[in-house]
Amino acid sequence: MSATKSLTHFYGSFFFKCGEVAIYPYLLTMDAFIDSKPKAEDLILGIGVCLFLSTVVPILPAITSITFTIASFGISLALASMFVTYPIAILSDALDSTHEDHCMAI
């Protein structure tokens, strides 16, 4: 795999994980009630607990604001690092003459 392609896969998975971290308090709360094959009552109970912890005892929004800030900071650092890593990866791909993608088949 070329350096640019592997870097793109890395950044894609990193941004996906940052998105999960941002909403992790809600995911953990729902996962506490839902297993691999959720029943309807487990789903309703999980949603009810999320609503209770979001409105009556507003702990989930407070924790989510912290995790959202942490995820946003990570995304900002990743975006800033792209200005260095992608030119290096492109240069590495340009100098690599043994890569299979550069060969032409007849």
Residue frames as qw, qx, qy, qz and C-alpha x, y, z in Angstrom:
[[0.000, 0.891, 0.454, 0.000, 0.00, 0.00, 0.00],
 [0.384, 0.574, -0.049, 0.722, 1.32, 3.45, -0.81],
 [0.300, -0.143, -0.498, 0.801, 2.27, 5.84, 1.95],
 [0.259, -0.099, -0.066, -0.958, -0.45, 8.29, 0.95],
 [0.647, -0.258, -0.554, -0.456, -3.13, 5.59, 0.99],
 [0.601, -0.267, -0.669, 0.346, -2.05, 4.23, 4.38],
 [0.129, -0.051, -0.313, 0.940, -1.94, 7.77, 5.78],
 [0.436, -0.190, -0.274, -0.836, -5.47, 8.38, 4.49],
 [0.689, -0.302, -0.646, -0.130, -6.68, 5.18, 6.17],
 [0.450, -0.164, -0.567, 0.670, -4.97, 6.23, 9.41],
 [0.089, -0.020, 0.135, -0.987, -6.53, 9.70, 9.43],
 [0.549, -0.240, -0.473, -0.646, -9.94, 8.29, 8.50],
 [0.669, -0.333, -0.657, 0.103, -9.94, 5.83, 11.39],
 [0.318, -0.101, -0.431, 0.838, -8.57, 8.52, 13.73],
 [0.260, -0.127, -0.061, -0.955, -11.36, 10.96, 12.87],
 [0.651, -0.297, -0.580, -0.390, -13.95, 8.19, 13.24],
 [0.598, -0.275, -0.629, 0.414, -12.62, 7.33, 16.72],
 [0.102, 0.000, -0.253, 0.962, -12.60, 11.02, 17.67],
 [0.471, -0.253, -0.315, -0.784, -16.27, 11.16, 16.74],
 [0.709, -0.326, -0.624, -0.043, -16.94, 8.17, 18.98],
 [0.436, -0.136, -0.506, 0.732, -15.01, 9.77, 21.84],
 [0.129, -0.200, -0.005, -0.971, -17.09, 12.94, 21.49],
 [0.676, -0.270, -0.174, -0.663, -20.35, 11.05, 22.16],
 [0.436, 0.150, -0.864, 0.202, -18.83, 8.34, 24.35],
 [0.232, -0.041, 0.660, -0.713, -20.91, 9.10, 27.50],
 [0.721, 0.184, 0.051, -0.666, -24.09, 8.38, 25.56],
 [0.684, 0.298, -0.640, -0.184, -22.59, 5.29, 23.90],
 [0.189, 0.187, -0.866, 0.425, -21.48, 3.88, 27.25],
 [0.448, 0.041, 0.486, -0.749, -24.89, 4.51, 28.79],
 [0.788, 0.252, -0.178, -0.533, -26.68, 2.78, 25.92],
 [0.571, 0.328, -0.752, 0.015, -24.17, -0.10, 25.88],
 [0.152, -0.213, 0.782, -0.565, -24.86, -0.72, 29.57],
 [0.628, 0.179, 0.470, -0.594, -28.42, -1.73, 28.71],
 [0.801, 0.490, -0.103, -0.328, -28.07, -3.15, 25.20],
 [0.616, -0.343, 0.667, 0.242, -26.16, -6.33, 24.36],
 [0.134, -0.207, 0.739, 0.627, -25.45, -7.92, 20.98],
 [0.160, -0.387, -0.784, -0.459, -29.11, -8.89, 20.42],
 [0.115, -0.005, 0.407, -0.906, -31.12, -6.13, 22.10],
 [0.004, -0.550, -0.835, 0.018, -34.70, -6.63, 23.14],
 [0.007, -0.701, -0.335, -0.630, -37.22, -3.84, 22.69],
 [0.529, -0.818, -0.222, -0.042, -37.55, -3.26, 26.44],
 [0.698, -0.338, 0.037, 0.630, -33.76, -2.99, 26.84],
 [0.340, 0.359, 0.289, 0.820, -33.65, -0.39, 24.09],
 [0.257, -0.793, -0.321, -0.449, -36.49, 1.58, 25.68],
 [0.681, -0.671, -0.151, 0.250, -34.79, 1.36, 29.09],
 [0.629, -0.086, 0.125, 0.763, -31.47, 2.58, 27.64],
 [0.123, 0.543, 0.304, 0.773, -33.14, 5.51, 25.89],
 [0.463, -0.798, -0.322, -0.212, -35.07, 6.31, 29.06],
 [0.699, -0.518, -0.076, 0.488, -31.91, 6.36, 31.15],
 [0.458, 0.159, 0.214, 0.848, -30.18, 8.59, 28.58],
 [0.114, -0.696, -0.343, -0.621, -33.15, 10.97, 28.63],
 [0.612, -0.746, -0.258, 0.053, -33.21, 10.95, 32.45],
 [0.673, -0.391, 0.042, 0.626, -29.48, 11.63, 32.70],
 [0.346, 0.300, 0.306, 0.835, -29.75, 14.35, 30.04],
 [0.195, -0.639, -0.305, -0.679, -32.74, 16.27, 31.39],
 [0.652, -0.708, -0.229, -0.146, -33.54, 15.55, 35.05],
 [0.647, -0.630, 0.245, 0.353, -29.96, 15.01, 36.20],
 [0.593, 0.798, -0.100, -0.030, -27.99, 16.74, 33.41],
 [0.597, -0.579, 0.486, 0.269, -24.76, 14.81, 33.87],
 [0.753, 0.249, 0.498, 0.350, -24.44, 13.38, 30.34],
 [0.391, 0.875, 0.125, 0.256, -24.38, 16.78, 28.58],
 [0.290, -0.905, 0.311, 0.025, -21.73, 18.03, 31.01],
 [0.694, -0.322, 0.582, 0.275, -19.50, 15.01, 30.47],
 [0.682, 0.514, 0.437, 0.283, -20.16, 15.09, 26.72],
 [0.179, 0.980, -0.055, 0.067, -19.01, 18.71, 26.54],
 [0.432, -0.712, 0.529, 0.163, -15.69, 17.63, 28.06],
 [0.703, 0.004, 0.653, 0.281, -15.25, 14.65, 25.74],
 [0.523, 0.783, 0.303, 0.143, -16.30, 16.79, 22.77],
 [0.041, -0.960, 0.268, 0.068, -13.61, 19.34, 23.68],
 [0.561, -0.461, 0.649, 0.228, -10.97, 16.61, 23.94],
 [0.689, 0.345, 0.593, 0.236, -12.03, 15.11, 20.59],
 [0.347, 0.928, 0.124, 0.051, -12.03, 18.55, 18.94],
 [0.243, -0.844, 0.447, 0.171, -8.52, 19.22, 20.21],
 [0.647, -0.163, 0.698, 0.260, -7.33, 15.88, 18.80],
 [0.598, 0.633, 0.458, 0.176, -8.95, 16.61, 15.45],
 [0.118, 0.986, -0.101, -0.066, -7.33, 20.06, 15.37],
 [0.409, -0.639, 0.604, 0.243, -3.90, 18.55, 16.01],
 [0.675, 0.157, 0.680, 0.240, -4.48, 15.92, 13.32],
 [0.465, 0.838, 0.274, 0.081, -5.53, 18.57, 10.79],
 [0.072, -0.934, 0.323, 0.135, -2.44, 20.61, 11.62],
 [0.553, -0.407, 0.683, 0.249, -0.20, 17.58, 11.21],
 [0.737, 0.489, 0.460, 0.071, -1.63, 16.88, 7.75],
 [0.309, 0.939, -0.136, -0.071, 0.30, 19.86, 6.37],
 [0.169, -0.691, 0.698, 0.080, 3.52, 18.03, 7.22],
 [0.610, -0.112, 0.784, -0.024, 2.66, 14.35, 6.81],
 [0.732, 0.564, 0.363, -0.117, 0.95, 14.42, 3.42],
 [0.386, 0.848, -0.346, -0.110, 3.79, 16.19, 1.56],
 [0.254, -0.535, 0.806, -0.004, 6.24, 13.71, 3.08],
 [0.688, 0.149, 0.700, -0.121, 4.00, 10.78, 2.06],
 [0.651, 0.737, 0.096, -0.157, 3.62, 12.13, -1.48],
 [0.157, 0.801, -0.573, -0.068, 7.38, 12.58, -1.75],
 [0.470, -0.307, 0.825, -0.070, 7.91, 9.06, -0.43],
 [0.747, 0.400, 0.514, -0.134, 5.49, 7.65, -3.00],
 [0.504, 0.837, -0.152, -0.146, 7.17, 9.61, -5.78],
 [0.020, 0.713, -0.701, -0.007, 10.62, 8.32, -4.86],
 [0.623, -0.126, 0.759, -0.142, 9.46, 4.71, -4.41],
 [0.449, 0.432, -0.540, -0.566, 9.99, 3.04, -7.79],
 [0.104, 0.104, -0.989, -0.013, 9.35, -0.52, -6.58],
 [0.449, 0.190, 0.554, -0.675, 5.69, -0.08, -5.76],
 [0.352, 0.254, 0.877, 0.207, 3.20, -2.31, -7.59],
 [0.301, 0.785, 0.437, -0.319, 0.79, 0.52, -8.44],
 [0.055, 0.757, -0.330, -0.561, 3.42, 2.15, -10.66],
 [0.284, -0.146, 0.860, 0.397, 3.81, -0.91, -12.91],
 [0.596, 0.351, -0.115, -0.713, 1.77, -1.03, -16.08],
 [0.605, 0.033, 0.796, 0.011, 0.33, -4.33, -17.25],
 [0.223, 0.291, -0.581, -0.727, 0.05, -5.19, -20.94]]
